[in-house]
Amino acid sequence: MLATAICEEIELIAEAGDAEDALDLSRRLARETDTTRAVAVRRTVSKGQVDRAALRQLGLGIAEEVARSQLWAAREFRALTREMAADPIGASILARAAGEAGRLF
């Protein structure tokens, strides 16, 4: 499950969902082997109640993680582009690298 989709679902659950919705999200994340996030979502449920503030914090943490990852990828892409453009052979490889790095965005 994409991190943006997880953030959107967390927001929906925090606003209008119930404990069963949070547990369902946790189970889906566990099935997709995203156990760290699955456990974090599960921990927001206690005695049949959702800790909405903790769930929102989790969503914000995931969003910040995604933003840091995108920033790192953009920096790496720019550095790779500069390095390859300076090399005559790199100019032909540049298109292939752009295609690979483009999947990160």
N, C-alpha and C positions, 0 to 999 in steps of 0.2 A: 504494500500500500504506500503510495507516495506521501511524503511528509506534509505536503499542502492539503491533501485529502484528510489526513489524520487531524491536522489543525482545524479544518472546517468541521469535522465531525465532533471534535472535542468542544468547539464553540457551541454547536447545536445542542449537545448534551448538557453543557453547563447552563445554557439559557432555558431549555424547555424539556430536557430529558430526565430520565429517572435512573435508579440504580441498575435496572435490568439493561438499559441502553449502554451504560458504561461497561457492564460485565460482558455484554455482547461484543463491544469494541475490543475489549481485552482479549477475549477468546479468538477473535479474527486476527488480531496482531500476533498472538501466540502461534496460530496455525501458519502464519506467514514467517515464522521464526524471528519476529521482532520482539524477542522476549523482554528486553530491557523496558521498552515502552509498554508492553502488555502488563508487566508487573507494576509499573508506575500508574497506569490507569486503574488497575485492580486495587491499588492501595488507596485510591480516592473514594472507595466504597466501604462503608462500615455500618453494620447493623441495618442493612437495607436502605441506607441513605447515602446520597452522593455529596461529597464535600466539594461544592461548586467552586469555591475559591482555590482549592488545591488543583482542581481540574483545569481551571483557567491558567494557573501558574504553569502547569505542565504544558499546556498549549503554547504559551508564550515562550517557554524554554525550547520547544521544538522549533518554533518559528525563528528564534534567534540562532539556533543551530543551523538551520537552512540558510539564513542570511550570511552567516560566517562561511559556510561551505561555498556559497555562490561567489562571495567576495574572493576567497582563495582561488577558486577556479578561474575567475576573470583575471586575476593577477598572473596566474600561471600561464594562461592563454596568451596574454599580452607579452610576457617574457619569451615564450616559445615563438611567437610570431616575429618578434624583433630578432631573435637569434637566427631563425631560419631564413628570414629575408636577407640577412647579411651574408649568408652562404649561398653561392651559386647553385649548388645542388639542392639546398634547402628550399629554394623558390619552387621547385617542382614538387617537393614533399609538402610544402605549405598547404596546398589545397587538401591533401589527405589528412593532415593534422587538424585543419580547421573543421573538417567533417567529424573527426573523432571528438574534438573538444566541444563542438556544437551540441553534442548530446547532453552535455552538462548543464546547458542553459535551458 
